[in-house]
């Protein structure tokens, strides 16, 4: 994770936000007090929120694990997304 001092981040905020949104790599902003922050893309933030929500559903993780264990992966078919288009 890239790291910037807060004064450097302030001077290069546009570039940092652009990098975060293009490469989806979080950036750590540090200050001398140790009160650091992390900048992530909105897409990554939404993904984290969705994951936290799904994991909050009772039994969700267990049902995924059960489905994974019970699936016959050796005979599973692969699909090309092009086949889904009309």
Gaussian input, Z-matrix of N, CA and C with variables (Angstrom, degrees):
# hf/3-21g

backbone

0 1
 N
 C     1     B1
 C     2     B2     1     A1
 N     3     B3     2     A2     1     D1
 C     4     B4     3     A3     2     D2
 C     5     B5     4     A4     3     D3
 N     6     B6     5     A5     4     D4
 C     7     B7     6     A6     5     D5
 C     8     B8     7     A7     6     D6
 N     9     B9     8     A8     7     D7
 C    10    B10     9     A9     8     D8
 C    11    B11    10    A10     9     D9
 N    12    B12    11    A11    10    D10
 C    13    B13    12    A12    11    D11
 C    14    B14    13    A13    12    D12
 N    15    B15    14    A14    13    D13
 C    16    B16    15    A15    14    D14
 C    17    B17    16    A16    15    D15
 N    18    B18    17    A17    16    D16
 C    19    B19    18    A18    17    D17
 C    20    B20    19    A19    18    D18
 N    21    B21    20    A20    19    D19
 C    22    B22    21    A21    20    D20
 C    23    B23    22    A22    21    D21
 N    24    B24    23    A23    22    D22
 C    25    B25    24    A24    23    D23
 C    26    B26    25    A25    24    D24
 N    27    B27    26    A26    25    D25
 C    28    B28    27    A27    26    D26
 C    29    B29    28    A28    27    D27
 N    30    B30    29    A29    28    D28
 C    31    B31    30    A30    29    D29
 C    32    B32    31    A31    30    D30
 N    33    B33    32    A32    31    D31
 C    34    B34    33    A33    32    D32
 C    35    B35    34    A34    33    D33
 N    36    B36    35    A35    34    D34
 C    37    B37    36    A36    35    D35
 C    38    B38    37    A37    36    D36
 N    39    B39    38    A38    37    D37
 C    40    B40    39    A39    38    D38
 C    41    B41    40    A40    39    D39
 N    42    B42    41    A41    40    D40
 C    43    B43    42    A42    41    D41
 C    44    B44    43    A43    42    D42
 N    45    B45    44    A44    43    D43
 C    46    B46    45    A45    44    D44
 C    47    B47    46    A46    45    D45
 N    48    B48    47    A47    46    D46
 C    49    B49    48    A48    47    D47
 C    50    B50    49    A49    48    D48
 N    51    B51    50    A50    49    D49
 C    52    B52    51    A51    50    D50
 C    53    B53    52    A52    51    D51
 N    54    B54    53    A53    52    D52
 C    55    B55    54    A54    53    D53
 C    56    B56    55    A55    54    D54
 N    57    B57    56    A56    55    D55
 C    58    B58    57    A57    56    D56
 C    59    B59    58    A58    57    D57
 N    60    B60    59    A59    58    D58
 C    61    B61    60    A60    59    D59
 C    62    B62    61    A61    60    D60
 N    63    B63    62    A62    61    D61
 C    64    B64    63    A63    62    D62
 C    65    B65    64    A64    63    D63
 N    66    B66    65    A65    64    D64
 C    67    B67    66    A66    65    D65
 C    68    B68    67    A67    66    D66
 N    69    B69    68    A68    67    D67
 C    70    B70    69    A69    68    D68
 C    71    B71    70    A70    69    D69
 N    72    B72    71    A71    70    D70
 C    73    B73    72    A72    71    D71
 C    74    B74    73    A73    72    D72
 N    75    B75    74    A74    73    D73
 C    76    B76    75    A75    74    D74
 C    77    B77    76    A76    75    D75
 N    78    B78    77    A77    76    D76
 C    79    B79    78    A78    77    D77
 C    80    B80    79    A79    78    D78
 N    81    B81    80    A80    79    D79
 C    82    B82    81    A81    80    D80
 C    83    B83    82    A82    81    D81
 N    84    B84    83    A83    82    D82
 C    85    B85    84    A84    83    D83
 C    86    B86    85    A85    84    D84
 N    87    B87    86    A86    85    D85
 C    88    B88    87    A87    86    D86
 C    89    B89    88    A88    87    D87
 N    90    B90    89    A89    88    D88
 C    91    B91    90    A90    89    D89
 C    92    B92    91    A91    90    D90
 N    93    B93    92    A92    91    D91
 C    94    B94    93    A93    92    D92
 C    95    B95    94    A94    93    D93
 N    96    B96    95    A95    94    D94
 C    97    B97    96    A96    95    D95
 C    98    B98    97    A97    96    D96
 N    99    B99    98    A98    97    D97
 C   100   B100    99    A99    98    D98
 C   101   B101   100   A100    99    D99
 N   102   B102   101   A101   100   D100
 C   103   B103   102   A102   101   D101
 C   104   B104   103   A103   102   D102
 N   105   B105   104   A104   103   D103
 C   106   B106   105   A105   104   D104
 C   107   B107   106   A106   105   D105
 N   108   B108   107   A107   106   D106
 C   109   B109   108   A108   107   D107
 C   110   B110   109   A109   108   D108
 N   111   B111   110   A110   109   D109
 C   112   B112   111   A111   110   D110
 C   113   B113   112   A112   111   D111
 N   114   B114   113   A113   112   D112
 C   115   B115   114   A114   113   D113
 C   116   B116   115   A115   114   D114
 N   117   B117   116   A116   115   D115
 C   118   B118   117   A117   116   D116
 C   119   B119   118   A118   117   D117
 N   120   B120   119   A119   118   D118
 C   121   B121   120   A120   119   D119
 C   122   B122   121   A121   120   D120
 N   123   B123   122   A122   121   D121
 C   124   B124   123   A123   122   D122
 C   125   B125   124   A124   123   D123
 N   126   B126   125   A125   124   D124
 C   127   B127   126   A126   125   D125
 C   128   B128   127   A127   126   D126
 N   129   B129   128   A128   127   D127
 C   130   B130   129   A129   128   D128
 C   131   B131   130   A130   129   D129
 N   132   B132   131   A131   130   D130
 C   133   B133   132   A132   131   D131
 C   134   B134   133   A133   132   D132
 N   135   B135   134   A134   133   D133
 C   136   B136   135   A135   134   D134
 C   137   B137   136   A136   135   D135
 N   138   B138   137   A137   136   D136
 C   139   B139   138   A138   137   D137
 C   140   B140   139   A139   138   D138
 N   141   B141   140   A140   139   D139
 C   142   B142   141   A141   140   D140
 C   143   B143   142   A142   141   D141
 N   144   B144   143   A143   142   D142
 C   145   B145   144   A144   143   D143
 C   146   B146   145   A145   144   D144
 N   147   B147   146   A146   145   D145
 C   148   B148   147   A147   146   D146
 C   149   B149   148   A148   147   D147
 N   150   B150   149   A149   148   D148
 C   151   B151   150   A150   149   D149
 C   152   B152   151   A151   150   D150
 N   153   B153   152   A152   151   D151
 C   154   B154   153   A153   152   D152
 C   155   B155   154   A154   153   D153
 N   156   B156   155   A155   154   D154
 C   157   B157   156   A156   155   D155
 C   158   B158   157   A157   156   D156
 N   159   B159   158   A158   157   D157
 C   160   B160   159   A159   158   D158
 C   161   B161   160   A160   159   D159
 N   162   B162   161   A161   160   D160
 C   163   B163   162   A162   161   D161
 C   164   B164   163   A163   162   D162
 N   165   B165   164   A164   163   D163
 C   166   B166   165   A165   164   D164
 C   167   B167   166   A166   165   D165
 N   168   B168   167   A167   166   D166
 C   169   B169   168   A168   167   D167
 C   170   B170   169   A169   168   D168
 N   171   B171   170   A170   169   D169
 C   172   B172   171   A171   170   D170
 C   173   B173   172   A172   171   D171
 N   174   B174   173   A173   172   D172
 C   175   B175   174   A174   173   D173
 C   176   B176   175   A175   174   D174
 N   177   B177   176   A176   175   D175
 C   178   B178   177   A177   176   D176
 C   179   B179   178   A178   177   D177
 N   180   B180   179   A179   178   D178
 C   181   B181   180   A180   179   D179
 C   182   B182   181   A181   180   D180
 N   183   B183   182   A182   181   D181
 C   184   B184   183   A183   182   D182
 C   185   B185   184   A184   183   D183
 N   186   B186   185   A185   184   D184
 C   187   B187   186   A186   185   D185
 C   188   B188   187   A187   186   D186
 N   189   B189   188   A188   187   D187
 C   190   B190   189   A189   188   D188
 C   191   B191   190   A190   189   D189
 N   192   B192   191   A191   190   D190
 C   193   B193   192   A192   191   D191
 C   194   B194   193   A193   192   D192
 N   195   B195   194   A194   193   D193
 C   196   B196   195   A195   194   D194
 C   197   B197   196   A196   195   D195
 N   198   B198   197   A197   196   D196
 C   199   B199   198   A198   197   D197
 C   200   B200   199   A199   198   D198
 N   201   B201   200   A200   199   D199
 C   202   B202   201   A201   200   D200
 C   203   B203   202   A202   201   D201
 N   204   B204   203   A203   202   D202
 C   205   B205   204   A204   203   D203
 C   206   B206   205   A205   204   D204
 N   207   B207   206   A206   205   D205
 C   208   B208   207   A207   206   D206
 C   209   B209   208   A208   207   D207
 N   210   B210   209   A209   208   D208
 C   211   B211   210   A210   209   D209
 C   212   B212   211   A211   210   D210
 N   213   B213   212   A212   211   D211
 C   214   B214   213   A213   212   D212
 C   215   B215   214   A214   213   D213
 N   216   B216   215   A215   214   D214
 C   217   B217   216   A216   215   D215
 C   218   B218   217   A217   216   D216
 N   219   B219   218   A218   217   D217
 C   220   B220   219   A219   218   D218
 C   221   B221   220   A220   219   D219
 N   222   B222   221   A221   220   D220
 C   223   B223   222   A222   221   D221
 C   224   B224   223   A223   222   D222
 N   225   B225   224   A224   223   D223
 C   226   B226   225   A225   224   D224
 C   227   B227   226   A226   225   D225
 N   228   B228   227   A227   226   D226
 C   229   B229   228   A228   227   D227
 C   230   B230   229   A229   228   D228
 N   231   B231   230   A230   229   D229
 C   232   B232   231   A231   230   D230
 C   233   B233   232   A232   231   D231
 N   234   B234   233   A233   232   D232
 C   235   B235   234   A234   233   D233
 C   236   B236   235   A235   234   D234
 N   237   B237   236   A236   235   D235
 C   238   B238   237   A237   236   D236
 C   239   B239   238   A238   237   D237
 N   240   B240   239   A239   238   D238
 C   241   B241   240   A240   239   D239
 C   242   B242   241   A241   240   D240
 N   243   B243   242   A242   241   D241
 C   244   B244   243   A243   242   D242
 C   245   B245   244   A244   243   D243
 N   246   B246   245   A245   244   D244
 C   247   B247   246   A246   245   D245
 C   248   B248   247   A247   246   D246
 N   249   B249   248   A248   247   D247
 C   250   B250   249   A249   248   D248
 C   251   B251   250   A250   249   D249
 N   252   B252   251   A251   250   D250
 C   253   B253   252   A252   251   D251
 C   254   B254   253   A253   252   D252
 N   255   B255   254   A254   253   D253
 C   256   B256   255   A255   254   D254
 C   257   B257   256   A256   255   D255

   B1=1.4361
   B2=1.5249
   B3=1.3271
   B4=1.4633
   B5=1.5194
   B6=1.3133
   B7=1.4552
   B8=1.5237
   B9=1.3298
   B10=1.4594
   B11=1.5237
   B12=1.3195
   B13=1.4595
   B14=1.5179
   B15=1.3089
   B16=1.4519
   B17=1.5300
   B18=1.3210
   B19=1.4640
   B20=1.5269
   B21=1.3322
   B22=1.4661
   B23=1.5260
   B24=1.3209
   B25=1.4664
   B26=1.5273
   B27=1.2999
   B28=1.4710
   B29=1.5268
   B30=1.3200
   B31=1.4586
   B32=1.5276
   B33=1.3354
   B34=1.4602
   B35=1.5354
   B36=1.3246
   B37=1.4595
   B38=1.5258
   B39=1.3181
   B40=1.4659
   B41=1.5285
   B42=1.3201
   B43=1.4588
   B44=1.5159
   B45=1.3253
   B46=1.4630
   B47=1.5209
   B48=1.3147
   B49=1.4718
   B50=1.5219
   B51=1.2997
   B52=1.4569
   B53=1.5324
   B54=1.3351
   B55=1.4653
   B56=1.5237
   B57=1.3227
   B58=1.4655
   B59=1.5210
   B60=1.3194
   B61=1.4548
   B62=1.5207
   B63=1.3158
   B64=1.4665
   B65=1.5270
   B66=1.3227
   B67=1.4656
   B68=1.5278
   B69=1.3071
   B70=1.4772
   B71=1.5228
   B72=1.3381
   B73=1.4589
   B74=1.5174
   B75=1.3336
   B76=1.4636
   B77=1.5255
   B78=1.3183
   B79=1.4558
   B80=1.5231
   B81=1.3042
   B82=1.4578
   B83=1.5243
   B84=1.3245
   B85=1.4628
   B86=1.5286
   B87=1.3152
   B88=1.4620
   B89=1.5264
   B90=1.3268
   B91=1.4557
   B92=1.5242
   B93=1.2957
   B94=1.4666
   B95=1.5212
   B96=1.3283
   B97=1.4672
   B98=1.5215
   B99=1.3255
   B100=1.4555
   B101=1.5171
   B102=1.3218
   B103=1.4670
   B104=1.5201
   B105=1.3055
   B106=1.4541
   B107=1.5239
   B108=1.3183
   B109=1.4620
   B110=1.5228
   B111=1.3079
   B112=1.4546
   B113=1.5251
   B114=1.3277
   B115=1.4617
   B116=1.5208
   B117=1.3344
   B118=1.4563
   B119=1.5209
   B120=1.3099
   B121=1.4558
   B122=1.5312
   B123=1.3154
   B124=1.4601
   B125=1.5241
   B126=1.3145
   B127=1.4688
   B128=1.5281
   B129=1.3354
   B130=1.4596
   B131=1.5277
   B132=1.3269
   B133=1.4659
   B134=1.5298
   B135=1.3227
   B136=1.4642
   B137=1.5265
   B138=1.3131
   B139=1.4602
   B140=1.5253
   B141=1.3066
   B142=1.4694
   B143=1.5192
   B144=1.3244
   B145=1.4609
   B146=1.5234
   B147=1.3230
   B148=1.4602
   B149=1.5297
   B150=1.3213
   B151=1.4605
   B152=1.5235
   B153=1.3199
   B154=1.4642
   B155=1.5253
   B156=1.3237
   B157=1.4610
   B158=1.5305
   B159=1.3250
   B160=1.4605
   B161=1.5270
   B162=1.3160
   B163=1.4607
   B164=1.5227
   B165=1.3247
   B166=1.4653
   B167=1.5215
   B168=1.3280
   B169=1.4651
   B170=1.5234
   B171=1.3338
   B172=1.4670
   B173=1.5348
   B174=1.3292
   B175=1.4536
   B176=1.5128
   B177=1.3105
   B178=1.4593
   B179=1.5328
   B180=1.3161
   B181=1.4689
   B182=1.5237
   B183=1.2971
   B184=1.4622
   B185=1.5242
   B186=1.3382
   B187=1.4674
   B188=1.5310
   B189=1.3259
   B190=1.4646
   B191=1.5202
   B192=1.3255
   B193=1.4599
   B194=1.5253
   B195=1.3156
   B196=1.4662
   B197=1.5294
   B198=1.3233
   B199=1.4675
   B200=1.5253
   B201=1.3148
   B202=1.4636
   B203=1.5268
   B204=1.3310
   B205=1.4655
   B206=1.5237
   B207=1.3226
   B208=1.4659
   B209=1.5252
   B210=1.3120
   B211=1.4567
   B212=1.5216
   B213=1.3028
   B214=1.4607
   B215=1.5321
   B216=1.3279
   B217=1.4604
   B218=1.5215
   B219=1.3208
   B220=1.4545
   B221=1.5239
   B222=1.3162
   B223=1.4650
   B224=1.5276
   B225=1.3177
   B226=1.4647
   B227=1.5277
   B228=1.3086
   B229=1.4603
   B230=1.5240
   B231=1.3083
   B232=1.4576
   B233=1.5198
   B234=1.3052
   B235=1.4559
   B236=1.5147
   B237=1.2871
   B238=1.4550
   B239=1.5291
   B240=1.3309
   B241=1.4740
   B242=1.5392
   B243=1.3127
   B244=1.4830
   B245=1.5260
   B246=1.3388
   B247=1.4618
   B248=1.5296
   B249=1.3542
   B250=1.4494
   B251=1.5314
   B252=1.3073
   B253=1.4713
   B254=1.5161
   B255=1.3005
   B256=1.4679
   B257=1.5135
   A1=108.19
   A2=115.30
   A3=118.92
   A4=109.15
   A5=114.22
   A6=120.28
   A7=109.14
   A8=116.11
   A9=121.40
   A10=109.25
   A11=116.16
   A12=119.86
   A13=106.58
   A14=116.44
   A15=120.04
   A16=112.33
   A17=117.99
   A18=119.35
   A19=111.38
   A20=116.33
   A21=120.17
   A22=110.57
   A23=115.80
   A24=120.04
   A25=110.63
   A26=116.57
   A27=120.82
   A28=110.28
   A29=116.20
   A30=120.45
   A31=112.24
   A32=117.12
   A33=120.59
   A34=111.95
   A35=116.89
   A36=120.57
   A37=112.41
   A38=117.24
   A39=120.12
   A40=110.74
   A41=117.26
   A42=121.35
   A43=112.30
   A44=116.89
   A45=120.92
   A46=110.77
   A47=116.54
   A48=120.33
   A49=110.32
   A50=116.86
   A51=120.70
   A52=110.74
   A53=117.30
   A54=121.27
   A55=111.61
   A56=116.73
   A57=121.42
   A58=110.21
   A59=117.44
   A60=120.83
   A61=113.81
   A62=117.65
   A63=120.36
   A64=110.82
   A65=117.27
   A66=121.26
   A67=112.87
   A68=117.45
   A69=122.50
   A70=112.58
   A71=115.63
   A72=120.89
   A73=108.53
   A74=118.13
   A75=119.64
   A76=110.97
   A77=115.45
   A78=122.32
   A79=108.09
   A80=116.19
   A81=121.79
   A82=109.37
   A83=116.06
   A84=122.69
   A85=106.87
   A86=116.64
   A87=120.73
   A88=110.77
   A89=114.38
   A90=118.94
   A91=109.02
   A92=116.87
   A93=120.83
   A94=112.85
   A95=118.18
   A96=121.43
   A97=112.51
   A98=117.27
   A99=120.39
   A100=113.66
   A101=116.91
   A102=121.40
   A103=107.97
   A104=116.14
   A105=121.87
   A106=111.26
   A107=115.49
   A108=122.06
   A109=108.00
   A110=114.71
   A111=120.49
   A112=108.22
   A113=116.29
   A114=121.59
   A115=107.12
   A116=115.18
   A117=120.93
   A118=107.99
   A119=116.31
   A120=120.17
   A121=109.49
   A122=115.56
   A123=119.61
   A124=110.22
   A125=116.69
   A126=121.02
   A127=110.27
   A128=117.24
   A129=120.62
   A130=111.04
   A131=117.13
   A132=121.41
   A133=110.28
   A134=117.11
   A135=120.64
   A136=110.94
   A137=116.88
   A138=121.08
   A139=111.04
   A140=116.79
   A141=121.42
   A142=109.90
   A143=116.67
   A144=120.55
   A145=111.73
   A146=116.82
   A147=120.91
   A148=110.65
   A149=116.86
   A150=120.69
   A151=110.83
   A152=117.10
   A153=120.26
   A154=111.32
   A155=116.56
   A156=120.20
   A157=110.45
   A158=117.37
   A159=120.36
   A160=111.36
   A161=117.29
   A162=120.63
   A163=111.86
   A164=118.01
   A165=120.40
   A166=112.40
   A167=118.04
   A168=121.94
   A169=108.37
   A170=117.35
   A171=119.58
   A172=111.57
   A173=116.14
   A174=122.20
   A175=115.52
   A176=117.89
   A177=121.18
   A178=111.99
   A179=116.44
   A180=120.50
   A181=110.03
   A182=116.42
   A183=120.39
   A184=111.24
   A185=117.03
   A186=119.63
   A187=111.17
   A188=117.51
   A189=120.46
   A190=111.13
   A191=115.40
   A192=119.52
   A193=110.74
   A194=116.88
   A195=121.26
   A196=110.28
   A197=116.82
   A198=120.60
   A199=110.51
   A200=117.19
   A201=121.15
   A202=110.41
   A203=116.06
   A204=120.43
   A205=112.21
   A206=117.41
   A207=121.21
   A208=113.98
   A209=117.36
   A210=120.47
   A211=110.61
   A212=115.55
   A213=121.50
   A214=108.11
   A215=116.02
   A216=121.27
   A217=112.43
   A218=117.53
   A219=120.44
   A220=111.45
   A221=116.33
   A222=120.61
   A223=112.65
   A224=116.32
   A225=119.80
   A226=109.96
   A227=115.77
   A228=120.98
   A229=109.33
   A230=115.46
   A231=120.31
   A232=107.85
   A233=114.80
   A234=120.61
   A235=109.76
   A236=114.50
   A237=121.41
   A238=107.30
   A239=118.33
   A240=120.27
   A241=112.69
   A242=116.66
   A243=119.43
   A244=110.86
   A245=116.21
   A246=120.38
   A247=111.93
   A248=117.68
   A249=120.67
   A250=111.47
   A251=115.85
   A252=119.59
   A253=109.40
   A254=113.73
   A255=118.97
   A256=110.74
   D1=128.68
   D2=176.23
   D3=-66.42
   D4=151.12
   D5=-177.86
   D6=-133.96
   D7=134.63
   D8=179.24
   D9=-128.98
   D10=142.36
   D11=168.28
   D12=-68.12
   D13=150.18
   D14=-174.41
   D15=-59.83
   D16=-35.21
   D17=179.32
   D18=-68.71
   D19=-37.29
   D20=177.07
   D21=-69.15
   D22=-37.88
   D23=179.13
   D24=-64.66
   D25=-40.83
   D26=179.02
   D27=-60.40
   D28=-40.51
   D29=-178.87
   D30=-72.93
   D31=-22.23
   D32=-175.09
   D33=-125.00
   D34=30.44
   D35=-174.57
   D36=-59.59
   D37=-43.57
   D38=-179.76
   D39=-58.78
   D40=-45.90
   D41=-179.70
   D42=-65.54
   D43=-38.90
   D44=178.83
   D45=-64.18
   D46=-47.39
   D47=179.58
   D48=-62.25
   D49=-40.27
   D50=178.32
   D51=-62.21
   D52=-46.33
   D53=179.05
   D54=-61.53
   D55=-42.87
   D56=-179.37
   D57=-61.68
   D58=-39.90
   D59=-177.77
   D60=-79.67
   D61=-24.76
   D62=-179.90
   D63=-86.80
   D64=-47.80
   D65=-174.48
   D66=-96.40
   D67=-9.69
   D68=-177.47
   D69=55.54
   D70=35.11
   D71=175.37
   D72=-104.96
   D73=124.67
   D74=178.82
   D75=-65.77
   D76=156.34
   D77=179.42
   D78=-126.79
   D79=132.68
   D80=179.38
   D81=-96.66
   D82=129.78
   D83=176.85
   D84=-108.19
   D85=121.94
   D86=-175.77
   D87=-114.91
   D88=149.77
   D89=172.99
   D90=-131.86
   D91=172.99
   D92=-174.00
   D93=-71.49
   D94=-16.71
   D95=-179.57
   D96=-87.28
   D97=-6.85
   D98=-178.95
   D99=83.18
   D100=5.50
   D101=176.52
   D102=-89.02
   D103=81.24
   D104=-174.73
   D105=-87.22
   D106=164.79
   D107=177.57
   D108=-139.12
   D109=160.74
   D110=177.42
   D111=-125.77
   D112=133.82
   D113=175.83
   D114=-103.48
   D115=126.84
   D116=175.87
   D117=-129.20
   D118=163.32
   D119=178.41
   D120=-70.39
   D121=155.74
   D122=176.70
   D123=-62.50
   D124=-35.93
   D125=178.20
   D126=-60.26
   D127=-45.39
   D128=178.02
   D129=-64.41
   D130=-41.72
   D131=179.08
   D132=-60.28
   D133=-45.67
   D134=179.10
   D135=-62.88
   D136=-38.03
   D137=178.05
   D138=-64.13
   D139=-42.97
   D140=177.91
   D141=-62.24
   D142=-45.45
   D143=179.80
   D144=-60.95
   D145=-41.81
   D146=179.26
   D147=-64.93
   D148=-42.50
   D149=178.77
   D150=-62.52
   D151=-45.03
   D152=178.67
   D153=-61.48
   D154=-39.73
   D155=178.13
   D156=-63.52
   D157=-48.84
   D158=-178.50
   D159=-61.28
   D160=-40.34
   D161=179.98
   D162=-70.92
   D163=-16.71
   D164=177.93
   D165=-81.42
   D166=-10.71
   D167=179.66
   D168=-77.74
   D169=120.69
   D170=-179.05
   D171=-57.35
   D172=129.46
   D173=176.78
   D174=83.54
   D175=-4.08
   D176=-176.40
   D177=-61.89
   D178=-50.83
   D179=-177.45
   D180=-62.85
   D181=-43.29
   D182=-179.91
   D183=-62.01
   D184=-39.92
   D185=-179.73
   D186=-67.50
   D187=-35.30
   D188=175.63
   D189=-65.53
   D190=-44.82
   D191=179.65
   D192=-62.22
   D193=-42.40
   D194=179.59
   D195=-62.94
   D196=-45.70
   D197=179.63
   D198=-61.76
   D199=-40.43
   D200=179.51
   D201=-63.86
   D202=-44.62
   D203=-179.10
   D204=-66.56
   D205=-33.92
   D206=-175.52
   D207=-87.38
   D208=-6.68
   D209=-178.89
   D210=-80.92
   D211=135.60
   D212=176.99
   D213=-84.66
   D214=84.61
   D215=-173.82
   D216=-67.31
   D217=-26.53
   D218=-179.35
   D219=-64.57
   D220=-33.02
   D221=-179.05
   D222=-105.86
   D223=11.89
   D224=179.75
   D225=-68.82
   D226=142.46
   D227=179.07
   D228=-93.07
   D229=148.47
   D230=172.62
   D231=-105.07
   D232=146.56
   D233=-178.14
   D234=-123.73
   D235=143.78
   D236=175.08
   D237=-92.74
   D238=126.75
   D239=-179.51
   D240=-53.90
   D241=-26.16
   D242=177.72
   D243=-61.80
   D244=-30.58
   D245=179.73
   D246=-68.11
   D247=-18.28
   D248=-176.96
   D249=-85.09
   D250=-14.87
   D251=-178.37
   D252=-80.98
   D253=146.27
   D254=178.25
   D255=-86.38

